[in-house]
Amino acid sequence: MTTIQRSLVLAAAMLLTALAAVFDIIPAAFAEYTPLGLLVFLPWALSGQRQCSLRKSKES
């Protein structure tokens, strides 16, 4: 998955959370912290690596 695709997936998840809060599907207090939670629980959103470090060390 490219960086652009990861960014679009993350943005879509944040927008869906905001829409769910607007239509009272989830509480607004929960929706306030969801973007931070998405960045914490989706570590691939922050990392730029495409391979794990263990795999890189074996190939070297």
N, C-alpha and C positions, 0 to 999 in steps of 0.2 A: 504494500500500500504506500503510495507516495505521500509526501508531506502535504500536498494540496488536498488529497483525499482525506487524510486524517483531520485536517483543519475543517473541512466541510462537514465531516461526521460530527465533530465536536460542536460546531456552530449549530447544526441541525438539532442536536440533543438539547442545547441551551435554549433554542427558540421553541422547541416543543414543550419544554418545562415552563417557559414564560406563558405560552398559550394555555397550558393546563392551569396555571395560576389565575389567568384572566377569567377563564370560564369556571372557576371554583371547583376544579377537579382535585387539585391539591391546595393546601393552605399557602397563603402568601409568605408566611414566615419560613416555611420549608423552601419555597422557591428562591428566596433571597440567598441562601447558602448553597444552592445546587451547582452553580458554575464552579465554585471552589471545590465542592465535592467531586465534580466530574474530573477536574484536573488532578485531584488526589488519587481517585480510584481508577483512572485511565492513564497510567504512567507512560504509555506509548504516545500520548498526546503531547507530552513535554520533551520526550527524547527524540533526538535526530538520528539515532542509530537504527540500522535495519537488521543487525544481527546482535545476538547477545555476546557478551565479552568472553564467555567460555568457548564459544564457537570460533571466535577470532583467534584466540590463543592457540587452538589446536591447528589451525591452518598455517600459522606463521612458522 
